[in-house]
Amino acid sequence: MQLGRRKFIHKGLALAALCTVRARAAPTARVGIIGGGFGGASLARYLRRHDSSLSITLIERDTSFVTCPFSNGVLGGLYGISHITFGYERLKEVGIEVIRGEATHLDPVKKSVVVAGKSLAFDFLVVAPGIDFDWGSIEGYSAKVASSMPHAWLAGAQTALLRQKLEHMPDGGLFIIAIPPMPYRCPPGPYERASLVAYYFKQHKPKSKILLLDSSDAFIKQDLFMEAWQRFYPSMIEWVPGSKSGKVVRVEPSAGKIFTAFDEYRAAVANIIPAQHAGRIALEAGLDAGTGYCAVDPQTFESHHHPDVFVIGDASIAGEMPKSGFAANNQAKACGRAILASIAGQSFAPAKLLNICYSMAKPDYAFSIVDGFEVRNNTIQLSFADQRTTPLGADANEHRLEADSARSWFANITTDMFG
């Protein structure tokens, strides 16, 4: 690994956590947050940490949050789903009101939200609903069909279902992953999924194969994934790019068939990941202006269309920042700084934006990419473009250290979110 890269990672994590604006004594403001994931929970905790006078309400439809990061480890049999499941008790303990319920209507002009038939109004409204699926992007696929061909791209019941199907799959079966067009949540996720399922197959179903049918012609960390596959899973994983008829266009769930433009496959287990867009509540409120994702100020994450309404995480258009848990956590802190500055009547000092992404190919073998971002031409762009990844040909110890760092990152970020 190049000199200083690991120091940069840890310094970046520390800076992201410590960059704060403390609000002066001021009348209590009401902040409403829709969605309790990497963006919403991080923001709630950040605001409470730096201003005890705020009224903070987190609206979340589920009783607990199941993380997409590390969910591929559940599919690979590395740990159970409880390892990636977190509750909201400690947020309540620090005075954050957590309302369990579906936000059914959002008025961005009034900054109000309807939950269980009751309208709640706020001074600042932060929308962090994650993603929803474009069910029409693949003919024959739907929310109902996901019970037989899981997407497992919203972690939880779908993760458990796909794991169960992999366990019951006969040795020698074909596992197909259909990868959607960009942009989608966690761009390296499907390839890590193939890696960790291959780790499970190698131990328990060594005659089985994995086929990745991809809408794209290239993917992030491709050389590092290919190196790992050749090293540990030769002949087990095949990747078909979009230009080679990799894009899935239709499924026949009753027959287990998957179709691309020119080819037909039959899967023992199919993991169909459809195209994605911002969470439904953001689209219904028009925060996306019909584009599918929500345009925001690149420094504050305030909506382009409505003052004091912010969109963070996967639902936002964040330039070259990927849709990832780390990015959502980082955006939450930038957004929190802006809200606190506004409340205190202070000028806003932009936060440094970072993203660190780890991928695991097996429990003791991982690699990462580190990105710093800056605002140029009113959009978020990479501030450096090379020497950001684990190098090809790194030795076993380097990859083991990366795997340890990945586990530490997960423990630290979930503690930052949930206490």
TORSERO-546679 format. One record per residue (C-alpha): residue in one letter; residue number from 1; x, z, y. Coordinates in nm, 2 decimals. Example, Ala and Ser with C-alpha at 12.3 -4.5 7.8 and 13.67 -1.06 7.14 Angstrom:
residues 2
+--------+-----+--------+--------+--------+
| residu | num |     px |     pz |     py |
+--------+-----+--------+--------+--------+
|      a |   1 |   1.23 |   0.78 |  -0.45 |
|      s |   2 |   1.37 |   0.71 |  -0.11 |
+--------+-----+--------+--------+--------+
***
This chain:
residues 419
+--------+-----+--------+--------+--------+
| residu | num |     px |     pz |     py |
+--------+-----+--------+--------+--------+
|      m |   1 |   0.00 |   0.00 |   0.00 |
|      q |   2 |   0.13 |  -0.08 |   0.34 |
|      l |   3 |   0.28 |   0.20 |   0.54 |
|      g |   4 |   0.03 |   0.41 |   0.73 |
|      r |   5 |  -0.29 |   0.26 |   0.59 |
|      r |   6 |  -0.40 |   0.58 |   0.42 |
|      k |   7 |  -0.31 |   0.78 |   0.73 |
|      f |   8 |  -0.53 |   0.54 |   0.93 |
|      i |   9 |  -0.82 |   0.60 |   0.70 |
|      h |  10 |  -0.81 |   0.97 |   0.72 |
|      k |  11 |  -0.75 |   0.97 |   1.10 |
|      g |  12 |  -1.04 |   0.73 |   1.14 |
|      l |  13 |  -1.27 |   0.96 |   0.94 |
|      a |  14 |  -1.16 |   1.25 |   1.15 |
|      l |  15 |  -1.21 |   1.07 |   1.48 |
|      a |  16 |  -1.55 |   0.94 |   1.38 |
|      a |  17 |  -1.66 |   1.30 |   1.31 |
|      l |  18 |  -1.50 |   1.46 |   1.62 |
|      c |  19 |  -1.59 |   1.21 |   1.89 |
|      t |  20 |  -1.87 |   1.39 |   2.07 |
|      v |  21 |  -2.05 |   1.43 |   2.40 |
|      r |  22 |  -2.18 |   1.78 |   2.46 |
|      a |  23 |  -2.50 |   1.79 |   2.65 |
|      r |  24 |  -2.52 |   2.03 |   2.95 |
|      a |  25 |  -2.80 |   2.28 |   2.97 |
|      a |  26 |  -3.12 |   2.08 |   3.03 |
|      p |  27 |  -3.48 |   2.08 |   2.95 |
|      t |  28 |  -3.55 |   2.02 |   2.58 |
|      a |  29 |  -3.59 |   1.66 |   2.49 |
|      r |  30 |  -3.79 |   1.53 |   2.19 |
|      v |  31 |  -3.60 |   1.30 |   1.95 |
|      g |  32 |  -3.79 |   1.14 |   1.67 |
|      i |  33 |  -3.60 |   0.98 |   1.38 |
|      i |  34 |  -3.77 |   0.75 |   1.12 |
|      g |  35 |  -3.58 |   0.75 |   0.79 |
|      g |  36 |  -3.36 |   1.02 |   0.63 |
|      g |  37 |  -3.08 |   0.81 |   0.49 |
|      f |  38 |  -2.72 |   0.75 |   0.60 |
|      g |  39 |  -2.83 |   0.67 |   0.95 |
|      g |  40 |  -3.12 |   0.90 |   1.01 |
|      a |  41 |  -2.99 |   1.22 |   0.84 |
|      s |  42 |  -2.65 |   1.18 |   1.00 |
|      l |  43 |  -2.80 |   1.14 |   1.34 |
|      a |  44 |  -3.02 |   1.45 |   1.30 |
|      r |  45 |  -2.73 |   1.66 |   1.20 |
|      y |  46 |  -2.50 |   1.52 |   1.47 |
|      l |  47 |  -2.76 |   1.59 |   1.75 |
|      r |  48 |  -2.83 |   1.94 |   1.62 |
|      r |  49 |  -2.45 |   2.02 |   1.60 |
|      h |  50 |  -2.40 |   1.92 |   1.97 |
|      d |  51 |  -2.72 |   2.04 |   2.14 |
|      s |  52 |  -2.92 |   2.34 |   2.01 |
|      s |  53 |  -3.20 |   2.29 |   2.26 |
|      l |  54 |  -3.32 |   1.95 |   2.13 |
|      s |  55 |  -3.65 |   1.91 |   1.95 |
|      i |  56 |  -3.55 |   1.69 |   1.65 |
|      t |  57 |  -3.80 |   1.55 |   1.41 |
|      l |  58 |  -3.70 |   1.36 |   1.10 |
|      i |  59 |  -3.98 |   1.15 |   0.93 |
|      e |  60 |  -3.90 |   1.07 |   0.57 |
|      r |  61 |  -4.14 |   0.95 |   0.30 |
|      d |  62 |  -3.95 |   1.10 |   0.01 |
|      t |  63 |  -3.87 |   1.46 |  -0.08 |
|      s |  64 |  -3.50 |   1.37 |  -0.15 |
|      f |  65 |  -3.26 |   1.09 |  -0.08 |
|      v |  66 |  -3.08 |   0.90 |  -0.36 |
|      t |  67 |  -2.77 |   0.72 |  -0.23 |
|      c |  68 |  -2.69 |   0.36 |  -0.31 |
|      p |  69 |  -2.32 |   0.44 |  -0.28 |
|      f |  70 |  -2.21 |   0.56 |  -0.63 |
|      s |  71 |  -2.54 |   0.45 |  -0.79 |
|      n |  72 |  -2.34 |   0.19 |  -0.98 |
|      g |  73 |  -2.16 |   0.48 |  -1.14 |
|      v |  74 |  -2.49 |   0.60 |  -1.28 |
|      l |  75 |  -2.54 |   0.25 |  -1.42 |
|      g |  76 |  -2.19 |   0.26 |  -1.57 |
|      g |  77 |  -2.26 |   0.60 |  -1.73 |
|      l |  78 |  -2.01 |   0.79 |  -1.52 |
|      y |  79 |  -2.26 |   1.06 |  -1.42 |
|      g |  80 |  -2.63 |   1.13 |  -1.40 |
|      i |  81 |  -2.87 |   1.05 |  -1.11 |
|      s |  82 |  -2.86 |   1.41 |  -0.99 |
|      h |  83 |  -2.51 |   1.34 |  -0.87 |
|      i |  84 |  -2.64 |   1.10 |  -0.60 |
|      t |  85 |  -2.96 |   1.29 |  -0.51 |
|      f |  86 |  -2.98 |   1.51 |  -0.20 |
|      g |  87 |  -3.25 |   1.72 |  -0.04 |
|      y |  88 |  -3.33 |   1.81 |   0.32 |
|      e |  89 |  -3.34 |   2.19 |   0.29 |
|      r |  90 |  -3.02 |   2.24 |   0.50 |
|      l |  91 |  -3.15 |   2.02 |   0.77 |
|      k |  92 |  -3.46 |   2.24 |   0.80 |
|      e |  93 |  -3.23 |   2.55 |   0.80 |
|      v |  94 |  -3.07 |   2.44 |   1.13 |
|      g |  95 |  -3.39 |   2.38 |   1.30 |
|      i |  96 |  -3.46 |   2.01 |   1.23 |
|      e |  97 |  -3.83 |   1.95 |   1.16 |
|      v |  98 |  -3.86 |   1.74 |   0.85 |
|      i |  99 |  -4.20 |   1.57 |   0.81 |
|      r | 100 |  -4.26 |   1.42 |   0.47 |
|      g | 101 |  -4.48 |   1.11 |   0.50 |
|      e | 102 |  -4.49 |   0.74 |   0.55 |
|      a | 103 |  -4.47 |   0.62 |   0.91 |
|      t | 104 |  -4.76 |   0.38 |   0.92 |
|      h | 105 |  -4.75 |   0.27 |   1.28 |
|      l | 106 |  -4.48 |   0.27 |   1.55 |
|      d | 107 |  -4.56 |   0.20 |   1.92 |
|      p | 108 |  -4.22 |   0.13 |   2.09 |
|      v | 109 |  -4.37 |   0.13 |   2.44 |
|      k | 110 |  -4.52 |   0.48 |   2.40 |
|      k | 111 |  -4.23 |   0.59 |   2.17 |
|      s | 112 |  -4.50 |   0.72 |   1.93 |
|      v | 113 |  -4.53 |   0.72 |   1.55 |
|      v | 114 |  -4.83 |   0.77 |   1.33 |
|      v | 115 |  -4.77 |   0.98 |   1.02 |
|      a | 116 |  -5.06 |   1.09 |   0.79 |
|      g | 117 |  -5.31 |   0.98 |   1.06 |
|      k | 118 |  -5.14 |   1.19 |   1.33 |
|      s | 119 |  -4.97 |   1.04 |   1.63 |
|      l | 120 |  -4.64 |   1.20 |   1.74 |
|      a | 121 |  -4.47 |   1.11 |   2.07 |
|      f | 122 |  -4.11 |   1.14 |   2.16 |
|      d | 123 |  -3.87 |   1.10 |   2.45 |
|      f | 124 |  -3.62 |   0.91 |   2.23 |
|      l | 125 |  -3.72 |   0.73 |   1.91 |
|      v | 126 |  -3.46 |   0.62 |   1.65 |
|      v | 127 |  -3.56 |   0.38 |   1.38 |
|      a | 128 |  -3.35 |   0.39 |   1.07 |
|      p | 129 |  -3.57 |   0.25 |   0.79 |
|      g | 130 |  -3.31 |   0.07 |   0.59 |
|      i | 131 |  -3.41 |  -0.25 |   0.42 |
|      d | 132 |  -3.72 |  -0.40 |   0.25 |
|      f | 133 |  -3.73 |  -0.70 |   0.03 |
|      d | 134 |  -3.84 |  -1.06 |   0.09 |
|      w | 135 |  -4.04 |  -1.08 |  -0.23 |
|      g | 136 |  -4.11 |  -1.45 |  -0.17 |
|      s | 137 |  -3.74 |  -1.54 |  -0.17 |
|      i | 138 |  -3.75 |  -1.59 |  -0.56 |
|      e | 139 |  -4.04 |  -1.77 |  -0.72 |
|      g | 140 |  -4.21 |  -1.54 |  -0.97 |
|      y | 141 |  -4.05 |  -1.22 |  -0.85 |
|      s | 142 |  -4.25 |  -0.94 |  -0.69 |
|      a | 143 |  -4.27 |  -0.56 |  -0.66 |
|      k | 144 |  -4.46 |  -0.56 |  -0.99 |
|      v | 145 |  -4.21 |  -0.77 |  -1.17 |
|      a | 146 |  -3.93 |  -0.53 |  -1.06 |
|      s | 147 |  -4.07 |  -0.29 |  -1.33 |
|      s | 148 |  -3.94 |  -0.54 |  -1.59 |
|      m | 149 |  -3.65 |  -0.70 |  -1.40 |
|      p | 150 |  -3.52 |  -0.42 |  -1.18 |
|      h | 151 |  -3.35 |  -0.48 |  -0.85 |
|      a | 152 |  -3.20 |  -0.12 |  -0.84 |
|      w | 153 |  -3.11 |  -0.19 |  -0.47 |
|      l | 154 |  -3.32 |   0.10 |  -0.35 |
|      a | 155 |  -3.16 |   0.38 |  -0.55 |
|      g | 156 |  -3.37 |   0.62 |  -0.74 |
|      a | 157 |  -3.64 |   0.53 |  -1.00 |
|      q | 158 |  -3.51 |   0.17 |  -1.01 |
|      t | 159 |  -3.16 |   0.29 |  -1.08 |
|      a | 160 |  -3.28 |   0.51 |  -1.37 |
|      l | 161 |  -3.49 |   0.22 |  -1.50 |
|      l | 162 |  -3.20 |  -0.03 |  -1.50 |
|      r | 163 |  -2.97 |   0.23 |  -1.67 |
|      q | 164 |  -3.23 |   0.28 |  -1.94 |
|      k | 165 |  -3.26 |  -0.09 |  -2.00 |
|      l | 166 |  -2.88 |  -0.12 |  -2.03 |
|      e | 167 |  -2.87 |   0.17 |  -2.28 |
|      h | 168 |  -3.14 |   0.00 |  -2.50 |
|      m | 169 |  -2.98 |  -0.35 |  -2.48 |
|      p | 170 |  -2.84 |  -0.46 |  -2.81 |
|      d | 171 |  -2.47 |  -0.52 |  -2.84 |
|      g | 172 |  -2.40 |  -0.89 |  -2.78 |
|      g | 173 |  -2.68 |  -0.92 |  -2.51 |
|      l | 174 |  -2.65 |  -1.09 |  -2.18 |
|      f | 175 |  -2.68 |  -0.89 |  -1.86 |
|      i | 176 |  -2.75 |  -1.11 |  -1.56 |
|      i | 177 |  -2.72 |  -1.00 |  -1.19 |
|      a | 178 |  -2.88 |  -1.23 |  -0.94 |
|      i | 179 |  -2.71 |  -1.19 |  -0.60 |
|      p | 180 |  -2.91 |  -1.27 |  -0.28 |
|      p | 181 |  -2.79 |  -1.46 |   0.03 |
|      m | 182 |  -2.62 |  -1.27 |   0.31 |
|      p | 183 |  -2.70 |  -1.06 |   0.49 |
|      y | 184 |  -2.79 |  -0.78 |   0.25 |
|      r | 185 |  -2.71 |  -0.42 |   0.20 |
|      c | 186 |  -2.36 |  -0.33 |   0.07 |
|      p | 187 |  -2.20 |  -0.68 |   0.02 |
|      p | 188 |  -1.95 |  -0.56 |  -0.25 |
|      g | 189 |  -2.22 |  -0.38 |  -0.44 |
|      p | 190 |  -2.32 |  -0.64 |  -0.70 |
|      y | 191 |  -1.95 |  -0.70 |  -0.80 |
|      e | 192 |  -1.88 |  -0.33 |  -0.83 |
|      r | 193 |  -2.20 |  -0.31 |  -1.04 |
|      a | 194 |  -2.07 |  -0.57 |  -1.27 |
|      s | 195 |  -1.74 |  -0.39 |  -1.30 |
|      l | 196 |  -1.88 |  -0.05 |  -1.39 |
|      v | 197 |  -2.14 |  -0.19 |  -1.63 |
|      a | 198 |  -1.85 |  -0.38 |  -1.79 |
|      y | 199 |  -1.67 |  -0.04 |  -1.82 |
|      y | 200 |  -1.98 |   0.09 |  -2.01 |
|      f | 201 |  -2.01 |  -0.22 |  -2.23 |
|      k | 202 |  -1.65 |  -0.21 |  -2.32 |
|      q | 203 |  -1.70 |   0.13 |  -2.47 |
|      h | 204 |  -2.04 |   0.10 |  -2.62 |
|      k | 205 |  -2.14 |  -0.27 |  -2.64 |
|      p | 206 |  -1.82 |  -0.47 |  -2.65 |
|      k | 207 |  -1.98 |  -0.80 |  -2.76 |
|      s | 208 |  -2.20 |  -0.81 |  -2.45 |
|      k | 209 |  -2.15 |  -1.03 |  -2.15 |
|      i | 210 |  -2.22 |  -1.01 |  -1.78 |
|      l | 211 |  -2.32 |  -1.32 |  -1.57 |
|      l | 212 |  -2.33 |  -1.30 |  -1.19 |
|      l | 213 |  -2.55 |  -1.57 |  -1.04 |
|      d | 214 |  -2.45 |  -1.58 |  -0.67 |
|      s | 215 |  -2.61 |  -1.74 |  -0.37 |
|      s | 216 |  -2.27 |  -1.75 |  -0.20 |
|      d | 217 |  -1.95 |  -1.93 |  -0.26 |
|      a | 218 |  -1.72 |  -1.63 |  -0.19 |
|      f | 219 |  -1.75 |  -1.25 |  -0.16 |
|      i | 220 |  -1.57 |  -0.96 |   0.00 |
|      k | 221 |  -1.26 |  -0.83 |  -0.19 |
|      q | 222 |  -1.30 |  -1.12 |  -0.43 |
|      d | 223 |  -0.93 |  -1.14 |  -0.53 |
|      l | 224 |  -0.92 |  -0.76 |  -0.60 |
|      f | 225 |  -1.24 |  -0.78 |  -0.81 |
|      m | 226 |  -1.11 |  -1.08 |  -1.00 |
|      e | 227 |  -0.77 |  -0.91 |  -1.06 |
|      a | 228 |  -0.95 |  -0.60 |  -1.20 |
|      w | 229 |  -1.18 |  -0.81 |  -1.42 |
|      q | 230 |  -0.89 |  -1.01 |  -1.57 |
|      r | 231 |  -0.70 |  -0.68 |  -1.62 |
|      f | 232 |  -0.98 |  -0.48 |  -1.79 |
|      y | 233 |  -1.27 |  -0.71 |  -1.88 |
|      p | 234 |  -1.13 |  -1.05 |  -1.97 |
|      s | 235 |  -1.40 |  -1.29 |  -2.10 |
|      m | 236 |  -1.67 |  -1.03 |  -2.04 |
|      i | 237 |  -1.77 |  -1.11 |  -1.67 |
|      e | 238 |  -1.85 |  -1.46 |  -1.55 |
|      w | 239 |  -1.92 |  -1.54 |  -1.18 |
|      v | 240 |  -2.12 |  -1.86 |  -1.08 |
|      p | 241 |  -2.10 |  -1.94 |  -0.71 |
|      g | 242 |  -2.38 |  -2.10 |  -0.52 |
|      s | 243 |  -2.22 |  -2.44 |  -0.50 |
|      k | 244 |  -2.21 |  -2.44 |  -0.88 |
|      s | 245 |  -2.59 |  -2.38 |  -0.91 |
|      g | 246 |  -2.55 |  -2.00 |  -0.89 |
|      k | 247 |  -2.84 |  -1.92 |  -0.66 |
|      v | 248 |  -3.15 |  -1.79 |  -0.85 |
|      v | 249 |  -3.47 |  -1.97 |  -0.74 |
|      r | 250 |  -3.72 |  -1.87 |  -1.00 |
|      v | 251 |  -3.79 |  -1.62 |  -1.28 |
|      e | 252 |  -4.02 |  -1.60 |  -1.58 |
|      p | 253 |  -4.03 |  -1.23 |  -1.65 |
|      s | 254 |  -4.25 |  -1.26 |  -1.97 |
|      a | 255 |  -3.98 |  -1.48 |  -2.13 |
|      g | 256 |  -3.68 |  -1.31 |  -1.97 |
|      k | 257 |  -3.59 |  -1.65 |  -1.81 |
|      i | 258 |  -3.39 |  -1.70 |  -1.49 |
|      f | 259 |  -3.36 |  -2.04 |  -1.32 |
|      t | 260 |  -3.12 |  -2.18 |  -1.07 |
|      a | 261 |  -3.15 |  -2.53 |  -0.92 |
|      f | 262 |  -3.00 |  -2.69 |  -1.23 |
|      d | 263 |  -2.97 |  -2.43 |  -1.50 |
|      e | 264 |  -3.18 |  -2.20 |  -1.71 |
|      y | 265 |  -3.07 |  -1.86 |  -1.86 |
|      r | 266 |  -3.23 |  -1.60 |  -2.09 |
|      a | 267 |  -3.12 |  -1.24 |  -2.02 |
|      a | 268 |  -3.14 |  -0.94 |  -2.24 |
|      v | 269 |  -3.14 |  -0.74 |  -1.92 |
|      a | 270 |  -3.20 |  -0.89 |  -1.58 |
|      n | 271 |  -3.10 |  -0.73 |  -1.25 |
|      i | 272 |  -3.27 |  -0.94 |  -0.98 |
|      i | 273 |  -3.17 |  -0.85 |  -0.62 |
|      p | 274 |  -3.40 |  -1.04 |  -0.38 |
|      a | 275 |  -3.32 |  -1.13 |  -0.02 |
|      q | 276 |  -3.37 |  -0.85 |   0.24 |
|      h | 277 |  -3.48 |  -0.78 |   0.59 |
|      a | 278 |  -3.52 |  -0.47 |   0.81 |
|      g | 279 |  -3.76 |  -0.20 |   0.69 |
|      r | 280 |  -4.13 |  -0.28 |   0.72 |
|      i | 281 |  -4.20 |  -0.04 |   1.01 |
|      a | 282 |  -3.94 |  -0.21 |   1.23 |
|      l | 283 |  -4.08 |  -0.55 |   1.16 |
|      e | 284 |  -4.44 |  -0.45 |   1.22 |
|      a | 285 |  -4.34 |  -0.29 |   1.55 |
|      g | 286 |  -4.18 |  -0.62 |   1.65 |
|      l | 287 |  -3.83 |  -0.47 |   1.69 |
|      d | 288 |  -3.68 |  -0.76 |   1.51 |
|      a | 289 |  -3.85 |  -1.02 |   1.74 |
|      g | 290 |  -3.93 |  -1.23 |   1.43 |
|      t | 291 |  -3.57 |  -1.26 |   1.31 |
|      g | 292 |  -3.58 |  -1.01 |   1.02 |
|      y | 293 |  -3.33 |  -0.77 |   1.17 |
|      c | 294 |  -3.32 |  -0.58 |   1.50 |
|      a | 295 |  -3.10 |  -0.67 |   1.80 |
|      v | 296 |  -2.94 |  -0.37 |   1.97 |
|      d | 297 |  -2.70 |  -0.28 |   2.24 |
|      p | 298 |  -2.36 |  -0.30 |   2.06 |
|      q | 299 |  -2.24 |   0.03 |   2.21 |
|      t | 300 |  -2.55 |   0.25 |   2.21 |
|      f | 301 |  -2.77 |   0.09 |   1.95 |
|      e | 302 |  -3.06 |   0.09 |   2.19 |
|      s | 303 |  -3.32 |  -0.18 |   2.11 |
|      h | 304 |  -3.28 |  -0.50 |   2.32 |
|      h | 305 |  -3.65 |  -0.50 |   2.37 |
|      h | 306 |  -3.75 |  -0.13 |   2.44 |
|      p | 307 |  -3.58 |   0.14 |   2.64 |
|      d | 308 |  -3.51 |   0.47 |   2.46 |
|      v | 309 |  -3.58 |   0.32 |   2.12 |
|      f | 310 |  -3.28 |   0.28 |   1.90 |
|      v | 311 |  -3.22 |   0.11 |   1.57 |
|      i | 312 |  -2.93 |   0.21 |   1.34 |
|      g | 313 |  -2.81 |   0.13 |   0.99 |
|      d | 314 |  -2.91 |  -0.16 |   0.77 |
|      a | 315 |  -3.21 |  -0.26 |   0.99 |
|      s | 316 |  -2.99 |  -0.34 |   1.30 |
|      i | 317 |  -2.80 |  -0.65 |   1.39 |
|      a | 318 |  -2.45 |  -0.49 |   1.43 |
|      g | 319 |  -2.23 |  -0.80 |   1.47 |
|      e | 320 |  -1.95 |  -0.80 |   1.21 |
|      m | 321 |  -2.02 |  -0.45 |   1.09 |
|      p | 322 |  -2.15 |  -0.47 |   0.73 |
|      k | 323 |  -2.46 |  -0.30 |   0.61 |
|      s | 324 |  -2.31 |   0.01 |   0.45 |
|      g | 325 |  -2.35 |   0.38 |   0.43 |
|      f | 326 |  -2.03 |   0.44 |   0.62 |
|      a | 327 |  -2.14 |   0.20 |   0.90 |
|      a | 328 |  -2.48 |   0.37 |   0.93 |
|      n | 329 |  -2.32 |   0.71 |   0.96 |
|      n | 330 |  -2.07 |   0.58 |   1.22 |
|      q | 331 |  -2.35 |   0.41 |   1.42 |
|      a | 332 |  -2.56 |   0.73 |   1.41 |
|      k | 333 |  -2.27 |   0.91 |   1.59 |
|      a | 334 |  -2.24 |   0.63 |   1.85 |
|      c | 335 |  -2.62 |   0.64 |   1.90 |
|      g | 336 |  -2.61 |   1.02 |   1.92 |
|      r | 337 |  -2.34 |   1.01 |   2.19 |
|      a | 338 |  -2.56 |   0.78 |   2.40 |
|      i | 339 |  -2.87 |   1.00 |   2.36 |
|      l | 340 |  -2.68 |   1.32 |   2.45 |
|      a | 341 |  -2.52 |   1.15 |   2.75 |
|      s | 342 |  -2.86 |   1.02 |   2.87 |
|      i | 343 |  -3.02 |   1.37 |   2.84 |
|      a | 344 |  -2.72 |   1.53 |   3.02 |
|      g | 345 |  -2.72 |   1.27 |   3.30 |
|      q | 346 |  -2.36 |   1.18 |   3.21 |
|      s | 347 |  -2.19 |   0.84 |   3.18 |
|      f | 348 |  -2.16 |   0.71 |   2.83 |
|      a | 349 |  -1.82 |   0.68 |   2.67 |
|      p | 350 |  -1.84 |   0.43 |   2.38 |
|      a | 351 |  -1.73 |   0.56 |   2.04 |
|      k | 352 |  -1.48 |   0.39 |   1.81 |
|      l | 353 |  -1.66 |   0.20 |   1.54 |
|      l | 354 |  -1.52 |   0.20 |   1.19 |
|      n | 355 |  -1.61 |   0.10 |   0.83 |
|      i | 356 |  -1.43 |   0.20 |   0.52 |
|      c | 357 |  -1.56 |   0.06 |   0.19 |
|      y | 358 |  -1.44 |   0.17 |  -0.15 |
|      s | 359 |  -1.52 |  -0.02 |  -0.48 |
|      m | 360 |  -1.46 |   0.11 |  -0.83 |
|      a | 361 |  -1.38 |  -0.11 |  -1.13 |
|      k | 362 |  -1.35 |   0.20 |  -1.36 |
|      p | 363 |  -1.32 |   0.57 |  -1.30 |
|      d | 364 |  -0.95 |   0.58 |  -1.23 |
|      y | 365 |  -0.92 |   0.24 |  -1.06 |
|      a | 366 |  -1.06 |   0.16 |  -0.71 |
|      f | 367 |  -0.97 |  -0.04 |  -0.40 |
|      s | 368 |  -1.08 |  -0.04 |  -0.04 |
|      i | 369 |  -1.11 |  -0.23 |   0.28 |
|      v | 370 |  -1.07 |  -0.07 |   0.62 |
|      d | 371 |  -1.22 |  -0.22 |   0.93 |
|      g | 372 |  -1.20 |  -0.12 |   1.30 |
|      f | 373 |  -1.45 |  -0.28 |   1.55 |
|      e | 374 |  -1.47 |  -0.33 |   1.92 |
|      v | 375 |  -1.73 |  -0.48 |   2.15 |
|      r | 376 |  -1.64 |  -0.82 |   2.28 |
|      n | 377 |  -1.87 |  -1.08 |   2.43 |
|      n | 378 |  -2.16 |  -0.83 |   2.40 |
|      t | 379 |  -2.13 |  -0.81 |   2.02 |
|      i | 380 |  -1.94 |  -0.60 |   1.76 |
|      q | 381 |  -1.63 |  -0.78 |   1.63 |
|      l | 382 |  -1.34 |  -0.69 |   1.41 |
|      s | 383 |  -1.06 |  -0.55 |   1.61 |
|      f | 384 |  -0.80 |  -0.65 |   1.35 |
|      a | 385 |  -0.82 |  -0.90 |   1.07 |
|      d | 386 |  -0.53 |  -0.85 |   0.83 |
|      q | 387 |  -0.35 |  -0.58 |   0.63 |
|      r | 388 |  -0.68 |  -0.40 |   0.58 |
|      t | 389 |  -0.72 |  -0.40 |   0.20 |
|      t | 390 |  -0.55 |  -0.25 |  -0.10 |
|      p | 391 |  -0.28 |  -0.51 |  -0.19 |
|      l | 392 |  -0.30 |  -0.73 |  -0.49 |
|      g | 393 |  -0.07 |  -0.62 |  -0.76 |
|      a | 394 |  -0.08 |  -0.25 |  -0.67 |
|      d | 395 |   0.02 |  -0.02 |  -0.94 |
|      a | 396 |  -0.20 |   0.21 |  -1.15 |
|      n | 397 |  -0.12 |   0.52 |  -0.94 |
|      e | 398 |  -0.22 |   0.35 |  -0.62 |
|      h | 399 |  -0.56 |   0.25 |  -0.77 |
|      r | 400 |  -0.60 |   0.60 |  -0.91 |
|      l | 401 |  -0.54 |   0.74 |  -0.56 |
|      e | 402 |  -0.80 |   0.50 |  -0.42 |
|      a | 403 |  -1.05 |   0.63 |  -0.68 |
|      d | 404 |  -0.98 |   0.99 |  -0.57 |
|      s | 405 |  -1.02 |   0.89 |  -0.21 |
|      a | 406 |  -1.36 |   0.72 |  -0.29 |
|      r | 407 |  -1.49 |   1.04 |  -0.45 |
|      s | 408 |  -1.36 |   1.25 |  -0.16 |
|      w | 409 |  -1.53 |   1.01 |   0.09 |
|      f | 410 |  -1.86 |   1.05 |  -0.09 |
|      a | 411 |  -1.84 |   1.43 |  -0.10 |
|      n | 412 |  -1.75 |   1.44 |   0.27 |
|      i | 413 |  -2.01 |   1.20 |   0.40 |
|      t | 414 |  -2.29 |   1.35 |   0.20 |
|      t | 415 |  -2.19 |   1.69 |   0.33 |
|      d | 416 |  -2.19 |   1.55 |   0.68 |
|      m | 417 |  -2.54 |   1.42 |   0.63 |
|      f | 418 |  -2.71 |   1.70 |   0.43 |
|      g | 419 |  -2.48 |   2.01 |   0.48 |
+--------+-----+--------+--------+--------+
***
